[in-house]
Amino acid sequence: MPMFGDLLAAARDGAGDFQAWLKIANPELAIAVQGAACAEALTPTSYVRTAISDFSRFASEEDWATLTSTLMRTEDPGMACLVAMVDWRLNVRACNQHSHQHHPQEGAAE
């Protein structure tokens, strides 16, 4: 059984093929990724890579537990990992301290 780090590496390496696969496997999610990527001035591949990075850094223990549970029930853990992380990124509420879109003005109260 592969180690979790190996699964994350496979997910990162597969990010370029992810959008093409997703258009077939889950068209609604593919549209959401395309829209979110455009909104952030990213390519879909860059958005997926950002989702992986953000999940790795900011996901809660509950999010990780859900991901781990999902990985145990799938035949393709790398792709399941990608889908879960992208779905998390699409649905997570922005945190002002970690959002790249957060630019407080000097003297403004948060």
N, C-alpha and C positions, 0 to 999 in steps of 0.2 A: 504494500500500500504506500502511495507517495506521501511525502511529508507535506504539511500545509504550505511551507515556503515554496516547495516545488509547484504546488497548485497555483499560488500567486504568481510565480514566474511564468507559468504556462498561460495564465490569464493575461498578464502584461504582454507576452509575446503574441498572443492571439488577438489583441485589441484591433489590429489592422483589418482582420477578416471578420470582425464581430458584426459590423453594420450590414455587410452582405448576407451573412448568416441570419441575422436578426430580421431582415426584410422578409425572409422566407418563413422563419420559425415563429415570429411574433411581430406582425406588421404594425400593430398599434404602438408597441414599445419602440420600434425602429423610428416611427414618426416622432415620438416623444423625444428620443435621443437627438434626432436631427433638429428639432425645434429648440431644445435646450442648448445644443451646441451653437446654433446660429445666434441665440440670445446672448451667449457669452463670447461671441466672435471666435469660436473654436471649430475645428473640424470634428466630425463624429469620433474619429480615432483619438484625437486629443481629449475630447470629453470623456471617453471611456477610460483613458489613462488617468485623467484627473479623478474620476470616480473611484478608481482603485486606490489611488494615493489618499484621497479624502477618507474613504472607508477605513483604510489602514490606520490613519491618524486620529479620526474623530468618532468612529462608530462606538456605540455604548457596548457594555458587556452583554446586554440583552441582544443587540444586533449581531454580535459575534456568535452568541449561543445559537441564534436562529440560523445563521449561515452554516455553522458546524453541523447542526442537525440536518439541514438541507443537503449538505455534501455527502452525508452518510446514506442518503436515500436516492442517489442519482447514479446513472451509469457514466455520465460525463461531468466529473466534478469541476474541471477547469471552466467549462462553459457555464455551469450552474453558478460558480463563483462570480464570473463576470456579470451574469444576468442579475444576481442578487446585489452586487455592489452598484451596478448602474441603476437598478430600481431604487436602492437606498438613496443614491445621490439625487435622483429625480424627485424623491418624496421628502427628503430631510428638510426641516425648516432651517433657514439660514441663521447662523449664530453671528452676531455682530463682531465678536472678537476674532472669528476665524474666516469670515467672508472676505473674499478678495474685492468685493464691491463696497466694503465699508470704509469710508474715508471721512472720519469725523473732522469737522472744521475746528480750527483752534478756538478754544474757549467754549465750545458748545458742550452742553451737558449730555451725557449718554443715558 
